[in-house]
Amino acid sequence: MTLSLDLNTDFIDRQYRLWRQDPAAVSEQWRFFFEGFTIGSGPAEPAPAAVLDRDLLLKHLKVAELIQRYRDIGHLLACLDPLTACPTDHP
């Protein structure tokens, strides 16, 4: 398949109709191309139900809260002055 064929919708439509009638009537490249459409056209299987572990969920929420606190007040604790030593105690 070349770029000029990709842009010719009539040709692609003709190839598709030929493939629907007889898959062997088109080249192997076109067969793979059209078979890809049929693979993705079916309904998706539902995802299995997730089992929630309450303790694990609480730990994740605490980590998210810690990250947010570092974002909010982390600049107050950062040692940004390169000319002075960083304090060892924190407010």
N, C-alpha and C positions, 0 to 999 in steps of 0.2 A: 504494500500500500504506500503510495506516495502522497505528498501534500496536495498535489492537484486532484487526486482522487478523493481525498478527504473533503474537499470543498465542493465536489459535484454531488449534490443531494439526489439528483435523478439516478445517477449510477449506483449510489449506495442503496437507494430504494429498490432498484431492479435486482441488485445482488441479494438484498434481503428477501424479496419475493421468491427468487430462485432457491435460496437456502430453505425457505419455509416449505417449498414443494419437494425439493430433494437436496439434502445437505451436501451430497457428493458433487452437485452441479457447480459449486463455487470452489475457489482455491482454499487451501488449508488455512491461510491467514484469515480469510473472511469467515470460515467456519469457527475458528477460535474467537473472532470478534463477536459474531452473533451468539455463540454459545455463552459468552460472558453476560449478554443481556438476559438470557433465560435463567442463569444462575442467580442473578440479583433481583429477579422479578417476583420471586415467591414471598409469602408472608414471613416475617421474622419470628423466630421462636421467642416466647416470653422469657425474660431473665428469671433465674431462680430467686425466690424470696430471700432477702438477706436476714440473717439472724443477728440481732443487735445485742451486744454485750454492754450492759449498763455501765460497768466499771471502766471498760475500755473507752466508751463514749465520754465519760466524765474526764478521763485522763487527756483525751484529745482536746476537749474544750478548755481544760486548764492550760495546755500547751499553747493553744490559740490565744488565750487571754494573756499569757506571758509574752508572747511575740508582740501583741498589740501594745502592751505596756512598754516594752523596749522601744517600740516605734514612737510612742507618745513622749516618754521622758528620758530616753536613752541619751539624747544630746546633753542633758544636764549632768550626766555622770561621765561623759567622755572627756578625756584629757586632750584638748585641742591646741594648747599652747606649746609649741616645740622648744621654747626657750626656758621653760621652767619644768621642774620635776613634777611628776604626777602625784597627787596626794594619795596616801595609802588608806585613809579612812573615807567612808562614804557618808553623805548626809542622811 
